[in-house]
Amino acid sequence: MARIIVVTSGKGGVGKTTTSAAIAMGLAKKGHKTAVIDFDVGLRNLDLILGCERRVVYDFINVINGEASLNQALIRDKNCNLLYILPASQTRDKDALTQEGVGKVLDELSKDFEYIVCDSPAGIEKGANLALYFADDAFVVTNPEISSVRDSDRMLGILSSKSRRAERNEEPIKEYLLLTRYDADRVKLGEMLSLEDVQEILSLELLGIIPESKSVLSASNAGMPVILDEKSEAGQAYADVVARYLGEKLPHRFIDGKQGFLRRLFGGRK
Amino acid sequence: MLNTTPALEFKSSTFFAPILILYTNDLAAIEQTLHEKINLAPEFFKDSPLIIDLRELNKQNQDLDFTQIIQLLRRVSFFPVGIRGGNESQNKQARALFIPIDTVREQGSSIIIGESQKQEAAQQPAAQPETVTIKEPSIRPVPIPPVAATATLVTQPIRSGQRIYAAGDLIILSQVSAGAEIMAEGNIHVYNTLRGRALAGVHGNTAARIFCFDLQAELISIAGDYKTSEDLNKQTYNHPVQIYLQNHALIIKEIA
């Protein structure tokens, strides 16, 4: 049986798709056969981040509707042969998703894969609800700003009440916090919420802090998950996240930021 | 300039009104007992809306002149707004007096709960609405047995957007997030940070209290008297407090 991970946030633009691509790649790189599904029907993005947009023939909705088999729709990643992508349909909308259809696809994938990563769309509507419904674990992606924290909190409420595990009274979904686009300098200046501020509201197990990094955008534009950029801080941070998720004990990095040369020279801004 | 404001709109809302259960058709006895009850709390009953429940009376096959009872109730400053459990002729009379007829529903079904359907509160019967009973003067009034509304215990965090309703007391061990709403007919205890809205005594129990370890609430209310976070005193903000009503004023007091 595969472990189903949902990457969710409520708010848009916080880094769900970047995170989905990175952790799916990270898990596959660690030797686990992984599928990543784009639930953002109508706003397909994951294929761009993973650089497979030109190989999309069939999509998630085709499989749900029985117009294509799962094997026809799954795209094998060019960088890692243990990673497969199930792209969203760009010409349909979220109404094309059904709980029954999603359940069937996930069941079939579960036979063959170790991890299934569900890239949730923003919002709390059908697409987001179906992405989390079958989940075993949830990666709650949050930016260090108050509206993102509030939306994540709302999402946590939905995770604990509207999932299959909640409906069946099973062990609840395991929830993890991923703090993305974290800028330690701006935290110091009081322009951004600190990790403690966020944790005071969400109190979740922290899987990692992903520092704000230019490499994320350039990796996205190049169609390469940022985790493959081992020199970048964001890439290293995602690698840590995957390792921690798989049970490794690693100290948290990137909380305090790095000391710049000028900063050391002049003793920092006030 | 064009006026785009609509002339009206419909909204759905819930109101609470006392129910008058009649056990006799003796108008003199009813009037006497009503006066006694009103004298106990004149302000409470003055101009109060009222729903007349005739089920008991009709069970005993006692007929009642509905028009007369309405006149009597209006005389002692009630506003009858509904009838339930009436027979055909009583309903007909009610209709003629423009009093709405309520079909009798099963009690104990008013569970209000947001997304947390699995909360223990869902298993609780809802408390009965405020009732006024009129008995034969010769028979000693039997008080309505209080509904056994036990406390509801919640151990997981109440997240933004979730609503919890408890028919009795509500005890919460985790935090209550901003944007969450917790309501109880009795007291509310939050053994953690309270950031959302907390409404105690929602059925009008002015003796209900709110207790919390760390007050950061958006809104607190007891029996309808409320304060928003803007009105909260800085001295008690972020402190463990109890909140209660005194002469229609919300008192927020630090628990040492």
Interface residues (C-beta under 8 A of the other chain):
Chain A: R150 D151 D153 R154 L156 G157 I158 S160 S161 K162 A166 N169 P172 E200 I201 S203
Chain B: G114 E115 S116 Q117 K118 Q156 P157 I158 R159 S160 G161 Q162 Q175 S177 A178 G179 A180 T193 R195
